[in-house]
Amino acid sequence: MSSPRQFHYAVYAALKIAFRQLVMKVGGIDAAAACTRVSRSRISDYMNLASPLFPPLDVCLDLALVAGDLGPLIPALQALSHHAVRNEPGPGADIALAMAELAVAGGRIAATTLTAVSDGVITKAEILEIQRDAGVARRALDRVDAAAARPSADHTDDGEDGS
């Protein structure tokens, strides 16, 4: 009989090790239990490499919030060929965030439209959803325009980036 596991043991071990490090970062097992919905013994099970139990996402998020660290979420993302990018404000962050919102809104419009036309009939509900998504995109575009119009340290008057 084959194992139902999809990843190598090392991936699962990395999740538990990262969880253990996160628990230590918040102050240990007692501190972790105090800021999550699970007991001290359950926290211990989640850290134990021999235990079949793994921490649920809400417990990881509770600890991540306290610790300021993503902990076991990083190896989980890596196992799925993803990565996390910290969204910290910096020069140009407002325009980058607005552009990201615009891209997401544009993707929703395309997805909704493709779904709507797939059966050859666009319903009133689908039209309203496309209009709602378009409104979100317009507001995001307005934020891009506003952010681009604001002078900042990373903009120069001559249109050059200063480098």
NORKARA-V723189 format. One record per residue. N is the residue number from 0. RES is the residue in one small letter. PSI is psi as a letter, one per 40 degrees, with the letter a starting at -180 (none if undefined). OMEGA is omega in whole degrees, 0 to 359 (* if undefined). D_LAST is the distance of its C-alpha to the last C-alpha in whole Angstrom. Layout:
# NORKARA-V723189
n: {N/N}
res: {RES/RES}
psi: {PSI/PSI}
omega: {OMEGA/OMEGA}
d_last: {D_LAST/D_LAST}
This chain:
# NORKARA-V723189
n: {0/1/2/3/4/5/6/7/8/9/10/11/12/13/14/15/16/17/18/19/20/21/22/23/24/25/26/27/28/29/30/31/32/33/34/35/36/37/38/39/40/41/42/43/44/45/46/47/48/49/50/51/52/53/54/55/56/57/58/59/60/61/62/63/64/65/66/67/68/69/70/71/72/73/74/75/76/77/78/79/80/81/82/83/84/85/86/87/88/89/90/91/92/93/94/95/96/97/98/99/100/101/102/103/104/105/106/107/108/109/110/111/112/113/114/115/116/117/118/119/120/121/122/123/124/125/126/127/128/129/130/131/132/133/134/135/136/137/138/139/140/141/142/143/144/145/146/147/148/149/150/151/152/153/154/155/156/157/158/159/160/161/162}
res: {m/s/s/p/r/q/f/h/y/a/v/y/a/a/l/k/i/a/f/r/q/l/v/m/k/v/g/g/i/d/a/a/a/a/c/t/r/v/s/r/s/r/i/s/d/y/m/n/l/a/s/p/l/f/p/p/l/d/v/c/l/d/l/a/l/v/a/g/d/l/g/p/l/i/p/a/l/q/a/l/s/h/h/a/v/r/n/e/p/g/p/g/a/d/i/a/l/a/m/a/e/l/a/v/a/g/g/r/i/a/a/t/t/l/t/a/v/s/d/g/v/i/t/k/a/e/i/l/e/i/q/r/d/a/g/v/a/r/r/a/l/d/r/v/d/a/a/a/a/r/p/s/a/d/h/t/d/d/g/e/d/g/s}
psi: {h/i/i/e/i/e/i/i/d/d/d/d/d/d/d/d/d/d/d/d/d/d/d/d/d/e/e/a/d/d/d/d/d/d/e/i/e/i/i/d/d/d/d/d/d/d/d/h/d/e/i/e/i/i/h/i/d/d/d/d/d/d/d/d/d/d/d/f/h/e/b/e/d/d/d/d/d/d/d/e/f/i/i/h/h/h/g/h/i/a/h/e/d/d/d/d/d/d/d/d/d/d/d/d/d/d/d/d/d/d/d/d/d/d/d/d/e/d/e/e/h/h/i/d/d/d/d/d/d/d/d/d/d/d/d/d/d/d/d/d/d/d/d/d/d/d/d/d/d/h/i/i/d/e/i/i/d/e/e/i/e/e/none}
omega: {182/180/177/181/182/184/177/179/183/179/180/177/179/177/181/179/178/177/179/179/178/178/179/182/178/176/177/186/181/179/180/179/182/183/175/180/185/183/178/181/178/176/179/177/182/181/187/180/181/181/178/183/177/182/175/185/183/178/177/181/178/180/179/179/180/186/186/184/181/175/186/178/181/178/177/177/180/179/180/179/175/174/180/176/180/182/180/179/177/179/179/183/182/180/179/178/179/178/177/178/178/180/179/180/178/177/178/178/180/181/179/180/179/177/182/184/185/180/178/180/177/182/177/179/179/177/180/179/178/179/179/178/179/177/176/180/178/179/177/178/176/178/176/179/181/180/180/182/181/175/177/183/182/174/175/184/184/179/178/181/175/181/*}
d_last: {62/58/56/54/51/48/46/46/48/45/43/46/46/42/42/45/43/40/43/44/41/40/44/44/40/42/45/47/50/52/48/47/51/50/47/48/51/52/55/54/56/54/51/53/53/50/49/52/51/55/55/54/53/49/47/47/44/44/45/42/40/42/41/38/38/39/38/34/34/35/37/39/37/34/37/38/35/35/38/37/34/32/30/29/25/25/24/23/21/18/15/15/19/21/19/19/23/24/23/25/28/28/28/31/32/32/33/36/37/37/39/42/42/43/45/47/47/48/52/52/53/50/52/51/50/47/46/46/44/42/42/41/38/37/37/35/32/32/32/29/27/28/26/23/23/24/21/18/20/20/17/15/13/10/11/10/13/12/11/8/6/4/0}
